[in-house]
């Protein structure tokens, strides 16, 4: 019974990481003092800021792209329609990044 419970908890934690927007990397990485200061400084200011770290920046861009794709229709299977879909997604991504305030 203990093994079943342990397996269930492991599967639950994997599923939680899979559906967490930034993956498991944000769960296990400790915040630096600069990040905690920045979080306390922003307070009620909920501006969207792109991180300077390349891994976090890539994660942010991937999350933004997934957010855009979830609002659109499903990805087509035809190669020509896939190119149009990719162009539409990249244009919307550029529009959202252009609309973000510079920080």
C-alpha positions in Angstrom: 0.0 0.0 0.0 2.9 2.3 0.7 4.3 1.9 -2.8 0.9 2.7 -4.3 0.7 5.9 -2.3 4.3 6.9 -3.2 3.6 6.2 -6.8 0.4 8.3 -6.7 2.3 11.2 -5.1 5.0 11.0 -7.7 2.5 11.0 -10.5 0.6 13.9 -8.9 3.8 16.0 -8.7 4.7 15.2 -12.3 1.2 16.2 -13.5 1.4 19.4 -11.4 4.7 20.3 -13.1 3.3 19.5 -16.5 0.4 21.9 -16.1 2.3 24.6 -14.2 2.8 27.5 -16.7 6.6 27.7 -16.3 7.2 24.0 -15.6 9.1 22.5 -12.6 12.0 24.9 -12.9 10.2 27.6 -11.0 9.2 25.2 -8.2 12.7 24.1 -7.4 14.8 27.1 -8.1 15.2 29.5 -5.1 14.6 33.1 -5.6 17.5 35.4 -5.5 17.4 38.5 -3.2 17.2 40.7 -6.3 14.1 38.8 -7.5 12.4 39.0 -4.1 13.2 42.7 -4.0 11.8 43.2 -7.4 8.7 41.3 -6.5 8.1 43.4 -3.4 8.8 46.7 -5.3 6.3 45.9 -8.0 3.6 45.2 -5.3 0.3 46.1 -6.9 1.9 47.1 -10.2 1.1 44.1 -12.4 3.2 45.0 -15.4 4.4 42.3 -17.7 8.2 42.2 -17.7 10.5 40.1 -19.8 13.4 38.6 -17.7 17.0 39.2 -18.7 18.0 35.5 -18.1 17.9 33.6 -21.4 16.2 30.6 -20.0 13.4 32.6 -18.3 13.1 34.7 -21.5 12.6 31.6 -23.6 10.2 30.2 -21.1 8.2 33.5 -21.2 8.1 33.5 -25.0 7.0 29.9 -25.1 4.3 30.6 -22.5 3.1 33.6 -24.5 3.1 31.6 -27.7 1.1 28.8 -26.1 -1.3 31.4 -24.8 -1.8 32.8 -28.3 -2.2 29.3 -29.8 -4.8 28.3 -27.2 -7.0 31.3 -28.2 -6.8 30.3 -31.9 -8.2 27.4 -33.8 -6.4 24.0 -33.7 -3.1 23.7 -35.7 -4.0 22.6 -39.3 -2.4 19.5 -40.7 -1.9 20.8 -44.3 1.6 22.2 -44.8 0.5 25.4 -46.5 -2.1 26.1 -43.8 0.5 25.4 -41.2 2.8 28.1 -42.6 -0.1 30.6 -42.5 -0.9 29.5 -39.0 2.7 30.0 -37.9 2.8 33.4 -39.6 -0.4 34.4 -37.7 1.0 33.2 -34.4 4.3 35.0 -34.9 2.6 38.2 -35.9 0.4 38.1 -32.8 3.4 37.4 -30.7 5.2 40.4 -32.2 2.2 42.5 -31.6 1.9 41.5 -27.9 5.6 42.1 -27.4 5.4 45.5 -29.1 2.5 46.4 -26.8 4.4 45.6 -23.7 5.9 48.5 -21.8 9.6 48.8 -21.9 11.2 48.2 -18.5 
